[in-house]
Amino acid sequence: MTSQYRTAARPEPKSHWDRYGWLMAVIWLFFLIYPAIALIESTAAPIWIAIGWTALAAFVVLYVGGFIRGLRRGDGLGRPVSAGQWWIFGGLIACALVSIPAERANALSFLPFIMSFASYGLTRAAHWITTIGGVVITAACVLLIPGWFAFATILVIVVLMGVVNTVSTWLIIRSSEAEQLGRELATSEGREAVARDVHDLIGHSLTVVQLKAQLAQRLIDTDPGRARAELADITALTAEAIAGVRATVAGARATTLIEQLASGRDALRSAGISMHVDGEPAALSPVQSLTASWVLREAITNVLRHAHATVVAVTIAAGRLVVVDDGRGPAGTGEGNGVRGMRERAAAAGATLEFGAGTEAGTRVEIRW
């Protein structure tokens, strides 16, 4: 594709998690009050208390900054993780470790934050390793170190945090995957719709152009005036087809049923086929008319290509369009792209399409709401 057709890539729309997830990190900082109280009441050497306060401040900065950085860059939750996030994770662990001499058992209060950072900002493997490691370390400290059983509530919090992080991150990832799948399906359906529109439009136009070209070739010696008229029609048809393709690709084409009846009659007349219409286009709603016009276009194209018919009868009634020809009838080789396209259009419009042999001969196409 040449450069003039390129458009600037649009960033993917941010989810609520991407916009406001950092607020959760800030709200949970309230629970760092326990390490702060432990530092105030600590009997450790002043140097360790000073290190503890420094580590606590650094932990807050790293934790909040890492969350914001990860959300802006799209790290974690099933997406690639930058090296900077791993360095921040290592810094959080280091802050917790150097706080132990001054805070003792209260240093375990850092674990829920470290687990959450791994769950939301790193990989799924990091989530599981950190969650299991946090539970094991907390349980070992509370149960095995004398005097630390009084901090069993921290073990309960760590276990609950592991469960909450596991469930919530799984839901966020599934939601993100569902949104991505929805975008892919929407894109795929849009491409199929454009391809179907172009197929219907070009197939019909080229079939008519071919018939008129063959007619002009036969008339060029015997009736030059009529041959020139057919060539003029070919020029007009090709211009119309080009404009139609452009409008279809732009999503702006909407051929009315009245227009399609007129162009269909003209195309059939060029092939020596007469068309009779019973009913009025006004019997269908505007939305129904749009779908009916595409079905009629494809039905006439099939008549011109395959039917070898002499007469086409079109019946229009409330919630119903029927196209019947007196040709050789549908082939037994299965439905082609054109019939599948008609069925897809009918289904998208909430209608039912019937395609098969006519009562006496030929092919019968009916769309019904």
C-alpha positions, 0 to 999 in steps of 0.5 A: 500500500502506498504512503498516501493511503496510510493512516496514523495508527490509533491507540487502543482505547484504554479500559477502566483498569488502565485508567484507574487501576493506580488508585487501588495502589494508593488506597491500599497504602493505608495498610502500611500504617502497621510498619510505620507504627512498628518503627515508632515503637521500635527498640532497634538501634537508631541506624536501623530505625533510620534505614527502616523509615528510608525503606518505607518511603522508598517502598511507597514511591516504588510501589505507586510509581511502578503501578502508574508506569506499568499501566501507562506502558501496558505491562503485565496482565498477559502483556509483555513486561519491560525490564524496568518493572523487574528492577522496581520489583527487586527494589520493593523486595529489598526495601522489605528486607532491610526493614526487618531489623527495625520492624521485626514481624511487621515487615511481613506487612510488605508482602501483600503489596509485593504480591499485588505488584507481581500479580498486576504488573508482572507475568503470570509466572511471577504472580504464582511464584510470589503468591505461593512464596509469600504464603509459605514465608508468612506461614513459616515465620508466624508458626516457627519463630517464637512470639510471632504467632501473635501476627497470625492475622497477617498470614490470613491477609496474605492468603486472602490477598493471594486468592483475590489477586488470582481471581481478579487478575484472571477476570481482567485478563479474560475481559481483555481477551474478550474485548480483543476478540470482539474487535477482531470479530468486528473487523472480520465481519466488516471485511466480509461485508465489504467483500460481499458488497464489492462481489455483488456490485462488480459481479453484476456490473461486469456481467452486464458489461460483458453482455453489452460488449458481445451485443455491440460486437455483433451489431458493429457491422449491421447496425453501427448506431445501436452498437455505439449506443451499447458502447456508450452504455458500457462506458456509463456502466463502468463509471457507475461500477467504479463509483459504486466500489468507492462508495461501498468501500467507504461504507456509503453505498445504499442502492434503493429497490426502485433503482435496482428494479430499473437497472435490472430491467435494463440489464435483462433487456440487453440479454433479450430477457423480459422482466415483469414486476408485480407489486410496489417497492413501497410495500417494503420498509426502507430497511427491507428495501435495502436488503431486497435490492441487494438480493434482487441484484444478485438474483438477476446476476445469476439469471444473466450468468447461468439461467438461459431464461427468457422471462423473470418475474418479480413479486413485491409484497409486504415483508416479501420479495420473490424472483422467479425465472423460467431458465434451466434451474439451479445446478446440483453442485451446491451454492456459490458465493452469490447465494451464500452472500444473499443468505448472509444479507438476509440473516443480517437483516432478520429475514429468511432466504429461500433458494431453489427450483421453481414450481414449473421450471427455472429458479426461485429466490424469495426473501421474507421477513 
